[in-house]
Amino acid sequence: MRVRNKPWADGYIKDNQKYIVTDPEKWIGKWSQRFEKEQPIHIEIGTGKGQFIVEMAKKHPEVNFLGIEIQKTVIAIALKKVVEADLPNLQLVHTDGAGVDTFFGKHEIDTVYLNFSDPWPKKRHAKRRLTSPTFLDSYKTILKENAPVVFKTDNRGLFEYSVITFNNYGMYFDLLSLDLHNSEYMEDNVETEYEHKFSSKGPIYKIIAYFNKKED
């Protein structure tokens, strides 16, 4: 997603530091201090305009949520939603989602969400995909044991690539849906802006996978 730069974005981010972090390395191991309560922390890498992370925070007050986004204008648009919602369990992080292990501590995070990530379809760009082995290395470092990676996409190529990389990495699948919106799992689904707009054009794929066997 590419959005034209907005001149108001810098000032809006600066004026709302209560809700957004722009220096994530300073918070490694201390993210719970950004919230009113110490609770499990779920992160979304590539939070876009914020619909998913805001609705998840409303739906699950027992969880603290962090939405990570690199594009300044996009996260500023998300920030408007966050400020309006004014939820004690929701924060944004303006940074690159690559190398999350540089600003989250070991086993500090309880869930990673990857929603409609850039598919990087060219083979030479495969290492940039958020489900590539290098990224999986970083997720494994920051996730607690028995904590999931939750992945959604409408891109068949990225879905197939992710199934293969998860499997080759030795991950365990808890859910693998080829058509989420026509499945029994839709009841608990929270849509992103992109998903709401494009789900009528084709199937939505979803994976929930773990680095360790899920405890019953």
N, C-alpha and C positions, 0 to 999 in steps of 0.2 A: 504494500500500500504506500503510495507516494502522495503527499499532500503539500500543496504550495505553502511556503513559509508565510506565517502571519506576524506582522510587526508587533502585535500585542503579547505574543507568547512569552518572551523573556521577562517582561514586567509582571505578568500574571503569575509565572512560576516563582519569581522572587518574592512576590507579595503573599504567597501561600505556602511558605516553608513548613507550616504545621502539618501539611498533608503530603508533602513530597520531599524526597531525598535526592540531592544532586551530588553528594559525596559518599557513595555507598561503602567505600573501603574503610571509612571511619566507624562503621557500624558493625563490622564483622564480629560475630559472637554476641552482639548486644541488641539485636533487632527487636527483641521483646520490649525494650525500653521505649520504642516508638508508639506503643499501644497502652491503653488504659489497664488491660489485664494481660497476664502472662498466659498465653494459650497456644495451641498448635499453630504453626505458621505454614500457610499455603502460598505458593508463588505462581504467577502466570508470566511466562516469558513471551514478550510480544503482545502487550495488553491492548494495543490499538486505541480505539476511542473510548474504551472503558466499560462498555455495557456489561460484559461478562463478569468482570471483577466486582463491579458495584452490586449487581444482582446477587452474586454469590455471597458477598458480605452481608447483604440484607437477609438472605435466606439462612445463613449460618453464623449467628452472632457468637457462637462458641468457638469460632476459628478466627485467627488474624490473617488478613490477606495483604499481599504485596503484588502490585502490578508493575512489571518492568517493561519499559519502552524506550527505544533509542531516539526516535524522531521527535524533535522538540515541539513542533506544531501539533502533532498527533497526541502527545502526552499532555499538552496544554488543554486540548479539547477534552481529554479524559479527566483532567484535573477539575474542569468546570463541573463535571458530573459528581466528582468526589466531594468537592466543596459544598455543592448543593445537598448531597446526601448526608454529609457531616456525621459519618459513622465512626465509632471509636475503634473499630476493628479493621480499618482500611487505610492503606498508604500506597503511594506511588513511588517508583524509583526511576529517575531519568538516567539511564546508562545503557550500555551495550549488554545484551543478554549472553554474549559469549564470555566464557571464563567466570561463571557465577561462583566458582570455588575461590575466587579472589576477594569476594566481598560477603560471602556467607561462610560461617564456620562449619567444621566437620560435623555432620549429622544434626545440623541446626534446623533443617526444613522437613516438613511432614508430607507435603505433596507438591509436585511440579505439574503445571498445566501447560500444554503446548497446543494452542488453538489456531488452526489455519495459517500455519507458518509458511514463509516463502518456500516454494518447492525446489528452487534452484534446479531446473530441469536438465541443464547441460551436465554431462558426465564429469567434466573437469571441475565443476563447482560442487560436487557431491559433499566435500568436506565442510561446506558452509551450511548444509542442512542441519536443522536443530535435533535431528535424530541420528546423526552420524556418530561413529564410535567415540570421537574426541569429545563431543558434547555429552554422550552417555557417561564418559569417565567423570566429568564434572558433576553431573547429577548424582551419580553414585556416591561421590564424596560428600555432598551437602545433605543428602537425604538420610533420614533415620532408617534403621532396619525395618523391613516390612512396610515401607512407605512407597506409594505408587508414582509412576509417571502416567499422566492422563493426556492422551493425544487425540485430536480431532482434525480432520481435513476433508476437503471435497476433491482433492487431487489424487487420482488413482495411482499415478506413478509414485508419488511420495508415500502413499499408504503402503504399497507393495515393498518399496525400499525400506520403510520403517519396520514392517513385519520381519524382513530378512535381517536387518541390523539388530533388532531386539533379540531375535532368536539366536543369531550368531554370538551375541554378547552373553548368552546364557540366561536371559531374563525369562520370567514366568508370566504367562498371560492369564489375566483374570477375566478380561472381556476382549472380544475381537468381533466388531460389528461391521458388516458390509453395507448396512442401510439403517443407520441409527434412527432416522425419523419415522421409519415404518417397523419399529421393533418395540419390544416390551420395556426397553431401557429409556424411552422418551419421557417417561413420567418425571424423572429427576433431572432432565436435561435443562441446562441454562444456556441460552443462545448468545452468540456474539453478534455484533452488527452484521458482519459478513455472512454469517450462517443464516440469519433471518432473511437477508436479501436474496441469497443464492440457493437455498436448500430446495427450492421448487425446480431447479434446473438439473438436478441430478442427486445421487445418493451422498450422504454424509457418512464417512468412515470414522470409527472410534476404536481406540485401543486403551486398555488399562493394563499396565505391566509392572512387575516388581523385579528388583534385583535379587531378592531372596524369596523363598517360598512364603506365600502369605499364611499368616497364622490363622487357624480357624477359631 
